[in-house]
Amino acid sequence: MDSSRSDSVNRNTKKNDGDDDIAQNEEALYSVERIFESKEVPSWQNQLTLRAFCVSFILGILFTFIVLKLSLTTGIIPSLNVSAGLLGFFFIKTWTKLLEKSGVLKQPFTRQENTVIQTCVVATSGIAFSGGFGSYLFAMSEVAAKQSTEANNAFNIKNPSLGWMIGFLFVVSFLGLFSVVPLRKIMIIDFKLTYPSGTATAHLINSFHTPQGAKLAKKQVKALAKFFSFSFLWGFFQWFFTAGDDCGFASFPTFGLKAYENKFYFDFSATYVGVGMICPYLINISLLLGSILSWGIMWPLIQDRKGHWFPADESPSSLHGLQGYKVFIAIAMILGDGLYNFVKVFGRTLYGLYLQFRSKDEGAVLPVDARPSPPEPSMSFDDQRRTTLFLKDQIPMWVSIVGYVGIAILSTITLPHIFHQLKWYHIIVIYVFAPVLAFCNAYGCGLTDWSLASTYGKLAIFTIGAWAGASHGGVLAGLAACGVMMNIVSTASDLTQDFKTGYMTLASPRSMFISQIIGTAMGCLISPCVFWLFYKAFPDLGTQGSAYPAPYALVYRNMSIIGVEGFSALPKNCLTLCCIFFIGAIVINGIRDLVGKNKAKYIPLPMAMAIPFYLGSYFAIDMCLGSLILFVWTKINKAKADAFGPAVASGLICGDGIWTLPSSILALIGVKPPICMKFLSRNANTRVDSFLNS
């Protein structure tokens, strides 16, 4: 009896040992860090190289042009992390190969340095978004004010100027970084938040630095360069035919002149075809549905009510006419979508925190100071190695406290001198609540990959604007407060995404933090300068129908007007329609969550549907074409489409985006295109010919 038990135990022990061996072999097969185990991880100082920041500066300028062009045309900005990581790899790899051949290479190119470049570039170009050049900042201008009939007095206007824009960004853009640094261990190690974009970027960078990944990256760069060249040359070719208003391929009436009048046409934009290839199919279809609902059905019907719902002689740009319905119904949908997602993400954040704290022992202390602790034995090899190195280089708590308090004091003193309508007590209230909101945004972003920076900004518009009051420049105060809040919560979520990327590539938290600070500082200089180039080169910037209409500037200004003056600015029946679409956006989002992910992919997104309400459908058609190209490519060869689709899309976006630099310079020095290609109806053409022959 005893011997049989002993044999049974031995057999079970051998079986368990065999299972352990199989598990270890499987882990070794799929482990990323096993591949890099023989490579030494450089110190955090050696991860921060001069060549990395030189490349980051060049790429930062490129991506700032792209982000600003997108902000000033439609406001739809896709993730550029893949492009930044890929181009950073290409530039440094080329650099190191040249040095290696000449025998002067001192430091090899590592994935940690690649991560530093990607972090710095995204931080630089991120300021082009959070700086509000296409939204709250330009909404302060006289151009935006003239398009609103309310609150357009001098006290509610502040025109762009290079000096105050740079100063404003420098005093508000760093606070978010210091607010979340003490919580990095909680977010990444304790809560194990996924941060999908940060994780995807890390996988991409890790793959670049394997032998197979390096070969694929080289092919991806070639594809990117090919389509970059095509896109740039296509933009150059189109320029020759744009000598006047509504000239060129961008005004081609693809579906007929009547459809063109209602903004249904393909404008031959390589940028938005590329954006369509990157954005999910659902977003592009939602944009198209929003276009059909608004420009195909609603606006023609409301236009027929001219003389009943609004004066027949009202200017097309007046908010008391059809324009008011376009702007305010779009705002209602954006606010409904934003409110729903804010409540959902905030609720998930609180519930997640509750579960995290409940799972801890009663005597446990929240590890805010992120002191090193040994990895758990149950962790995989990858997680053990990553956790050890992530906790190795600490950022002292006093750095965060001194940094946040010091910058808060400086900006509380400085901002009222930039915006006289924004008082010191408004700023103090923002800075008291900002760290909590920054944490919530960073935590929610880790759960859902959804940053609610613009939603928190809108919250500041309504609260601070109403507090300041209409007679004390509440519109401008609300917009300025929006800028302060957006910069804090946006940079906070960006940094935590970067910490996740750094965790998975063994990049030091210190190098991530310093790279983010340097990238943010670059952005505070580069973004205003690039915007200033747009502002001076294109006098009609910000006006409806121009090449750069800055649609969100008018949206943000009118939000601020509503926050200060209430609903008196709305035309007849507009409030009723706004309520219907506000509730509709909430209901659609609720249905999407109730039916589950598999069915939700067939239900449109209200936020995406709202964008063409004001702008038109031309860019939605471009983006749907991009989706169609990717869909067909995937059906023909899925592996190639997955590998090269993002590179091709990035090439199309980057080439057309960088063309704006020479086109802006040509406009500044007074060089005009030689040809105007315009399309007329047969009757209009006959009248023009008769006039010319008379």
Secondary structure, DSSP 8 states (H G I E B T S, - for coil): -HHHHHHHHHHHHHHHHHHHHHHHHHHHHH-HHHHTTTS----HHHHS-HHHHHHHHHHHHHHHHHHHHHHHHT------HHHHHHHHHHHHHHHHHHHHHHT---S---HHHHHHHHHHHHHHHHHHHHTTTTTHHHHTSHHHHHT-SSS-SGGG-----HHHHHHHHHHHSSHHHHHHGGGHHIIIIIS----HHHHHHHHHHHHHTSHHHHHHHHHHHHHHHHHHHHHHHHHHHHHTTBSSTT-SGGG--TT-HHHHHTT-S----HHHHHHHHHS-HHHHHHHHHHHIIIIIIIHHHHHTTBTTTB-TT--TT-TTTHHHHHHHHHHHHHHHHHHHHHHHHHHHHHHHHHHHHHTS-TT----TT-------TTS-HHHHHHHHHHTTS---HHHHHHHHHHHHHHHHHHHHHH-TTS-HHHHHHHHHHHHHHHHHHHHHHHHHS---HHHHHHHHHHHHHHHH-GGGTHHHHHHHHHHHHHHHHHHHHHHHHHHHHHHHHT--HHHHHHHHHHHHHHHHHHHHHHHHHHHHH-TTTTSTTSS---HHHHHHHHHHHHHHHTTTTS-TTHHHHHHHHHHHHHHHHHHHHHH-HHHHTTS--HHHHHHHHHH-SHHHHHHHHHHHHHHHHHHH-HHHHHHHHHHHHHHHHHHHHHHHHHHHHHHHTT---S-B-----HHHHHHHHHHHH-
